[in-house]
Amino acid sequence: MRKRFSGLALVVVLLVSMLFPMAAMAADPEVAITVQAALVSITNSQATWTVDTPIAVDGVVYFSADDAADPDYSQIENTGNVTCDIEIQGTDLTGTPTWTLAATTAADQYTLHANTEGAPTVYELEVKSSAYNDLKAGLAAAGKWDWSMMLTAPSSFGGTEDGTPKTGTVTLVASASA
């Protein structure tokens, strides 16, 4: 009887393994995947710059609470999850007449400069309207960086200056560091 039982058990095992070959083998291995998308995002502590007093020919004003030099007036914060590089670009100031953003002052041409990390009290970075300029490289996730700007008025106000406020923008753009 034992021989028959052993033989019968062997036949059952063989039949089961032939009919259900996967049951006889180990389960297929799995790999769990976890992915986090890169988030490039910045904020700036100051959203506006209003110069409270009229500016004279070749006058200089600073992006600060009192229009005086203040190299850490504004703060950029990396609110993303990757290290990023920050670029800056300006625009012409519209009004009558429009002041053109340029490399040097001239009639109805103004300049705009930002300070850089290497020289926080020197406004050496030219802000251009034609292209973005590197403002800060390698700002770590959750990192903060202080900065400011200096505006120099045109060397002359042409003949159509009406004394009304001029308006324009400065744009900060972040990209993931390479």
C-alpha positions as CSV (number, residue, x, y, z in Angstrom):
1,M,0.0,0.0,0.0
2,R,2.9,2.3,0.7
3,K,4.3,1.7,-2.7
4,R,1.0,2.6,-4.3
5,F,0.6,5.7,-2.2
6,S,4.1,6.9,-2.9
7,G,3.7,6.2,-6.6
8,L,0.3,7.9,-6.6
9,A,1.7,10.9,-4.7
10,L,4.5,11.2,-7.3
11,V,2.0,11.0,-10.2
12,V,-0.1,13.8,-8.6
13,V,3.0,16.0,-8.1
14,L,4.1,15.5,-11.7
15,L,0.6,16.2,-13.0
16,V,0.3,19.4,-10.9
17,S,3.7,20.6,-12.0
18,M,2.8,19.9,-15.7
19,L,-0.5,21.6,-15.5
20,F,0.6,24.5,-13.4
21,P,4.3,25.0,-14.2
22,M,4.4,28.5,-12.5
23,A,3.1,27.1,-9.3
24,A,6.1,24.8,-9.0
25,M,8.5,27.7,-9.6
26,A,9.3,30.8,-7.4
27,A,7.2,33.9,-8.0
28,D,8.5,36.4,-10.6
29,P,10.7,39.0,-9.0
30,E,9.5,42.6,-8.9
31,V,11.3,45.9,-8.7
32,A,9.6,48.8,-6.9
33,I,10.1,52.2,-8.6
34,T,10.0,55.5,-6.8
35,V,10.6,58.6,-8.9
36,Q,10.5,62.3,-8.0
37,A,10.2,64.9,-10.8
38,A,12.7,67.8,-10.7
39,L,11.0,71.0,-9.6
40,V,12.6,74.2,-10.6
41,S,11.0,77.1,-8.7
42,I,12.1,80.4,-7.2
43,T,10.5,83.3,-5.3
44,N,11.8,86.8,-4.8
45,S,11.1,88.8,-1.6
46,Q,10.5,92.1,-3.4
47,A,7.9,92.2,-6.2
48,T,8.1,96.0,-7.0
49,W,10.5,98.8,-7.1
50,T,9.1,102.3,-6.8
51,V,11.5,105.2,-6.7
52,D,9.8,107.8,-4.5
53,T,11.7,110.9,-5.7
54,P,12.2,112.1,-9.2
55,I,15.6,111.2,-10.7
56,A,17.9,113.7,-12.2
57,V,20.0,113.4,-15.4
58,D,22.7,110.8,-14.7
59,G,21.1,110.2,-11.3
60,V,21.6,106.8,-9.5
61,V,19.1,105.0,-7.5
62,Y,19.3,101.6,-5.8
63,F,16.8,98.8,-5.4
64,S,16.3,99.3,-1.6
65,A,13.9,100.7,0.9
66,D,15.5,104.1,0.9
67,D,17.0,104.3,-2.6
68,A,20.5,104.0,-1.1
69,A,23.0,101.2,-1.8
70,D,21.8,98.0,-0.1
71,P,23.4,94.9,-1.5
72,D,21.1,92.5,0.3
73,Y,17.8,94.3,-0.1
74,S,16.0,91.5,-2.0
75,Q,16.2,87.8,-1.5
76,I,15.8,85.0,-4.0
77,E,14.7,81.6,-2.5
78,N,15.0,78.3,-4.3
79,T,11.6,76.7,-3.5
80,G,12.2,73.8,-5.8
81,N,14.0,70.5,-5.1
82,V,17.0,70.8,-7.4
83,T,20.0,73.2,-7.5
84,C,19.3,75.9,-10.0
85,D,20.9,78.8,-11.9
86,I,19.3,82.2,-12.0
87,E,19.3,84.6,-14.9
88,I,18.1,88.2,-15.2
89,Q,16.7,90.3,-18.0
90,G,15.3,93.9,-18.0
91,T,13.1,95.9,-20.3
92,D,12.9,99.4,-21.6
93,L,11.0,101.8,-19.4
94,T,7.9,103.0,-21.1
95,G,6.6,106.5,-20.8
96,T,7.0,109.8,-22.7
97,P,9.6,109.3,-24.0
98,T,10.6,105.6,-23.5
99,W,13.9,105.1,-21.8
100,T,15.9,102.4,-23.6
101,L,17.9,99.9,-21.5
102,A,21.4,100.1,-22.8
103,A,25.0,99.3,-21.9
104,T,25.8,103.0,-21.4
105,T,23.7,106.1,-20.6
106,A,22.9,108.5,-23.4
107,A,19.9,110.6,-24.4
108,D,16.8,108.6,-23.2
109,Q,19.0,105.5,-22.5
110,Y,19.4,104.2,-18.9
111,T,21.5,101.4,-17.4
112,L,20.6,98.8,-14.9
113,H,23.2,96.7,-13.0
114,A,22.8,94.0,-10.4
115,N,25.3,92.9,-7.7
116,T,26.8,89.4,-7.9
117,E,27.7,87.0,-5.2
118,G,31.4,87.5,-5.9
119,A,31.2,91.2,-5.4
120,P,28.1,92.0,-3.3
121,T,28.8,95.7,-2.9
122,V,29.7,96.3,-6.5
123,Y,27.0,96.5,-9.1
124,E,28.9,95.0,-11.9
125,L,26.4,92.7,-13.7
126,E,24.8,94.5,-16.7
127,V,21.1,93.8,-16.9
128,K,20.2,93.6,-20.6
129,S,17.0,93.7,-22.6
130,S,18.3,91.7,-25.5
131,A,19.4,88.6,-23.6
132,Y,19.4,87.0,-20.2
133,N,22.5,87.4,-18.0
134,D,23.7,85.0,-15.4
135,L,22.9,86.4,-11.9
136,K,23.5,83.4,-9.6
137,A,24.8,79.9,-10.4
138,G,24.3,76.8,-8.2
139,L,21.6,78.0,-5.8
140,A,20.9,74.8,-3.8
141,A,17.3,73.6,-3.1
142,A,15.9,75.6,-0.2
143,G,18.8,78.0,-0.6
144,K,18.5,81.7,-0.3
145,W,20.6,84.5,-2.0
146,D,20.6,88.2,-1.3
147,W,20.9,90.7,-4.2
148,S,20.0,94.2,-5.4
149,M,20.1,96.5,-8.4
150,M,21.3,100.0,-9.4
151,L,19.7,102.2,-12.0
152,T,21.5,105.1,-13.7
153,A,19.2,107.6,-15.4
154,P,19.9,108.8,-19.0
155,S,22.6,111.4,-19.6
156,S,19.9,113.7,-21.0
157,F,16.1,113.5,-21.2
158,G,15.7,114.3,-24.9
159,G,13.1,117.0,-25.6
160,T,9.9,115.2,-24.9
161,E,10.2,114.4,-21.2
162,D,6.8,114.9,-19.6
163,G,7.8,114.0,-16.0
164,T,5.3,111.1,-15.7
165,P,6.4,107.8,-14.2
166,K,8.2,105.3,-16.3
167,T,7.4,101.6,-16.0
168,G,9.2,98.4,-17.0
169,T,10.1,95.0,-15.6
170,V,13.0,92.8,-14.6
171,T,12.5,89.1,-15.1
172,L,14.3,86.4,-13.1
173,V,14.4,82.9,-14.6
174,A,15.6,79.7,-13.0
175,S,16.8,76.6,-14.7
176,A,18.2,73.3,-13.3
177,S,21.9,73.4,-12.9
178,A,23.8,71.1,-15.3
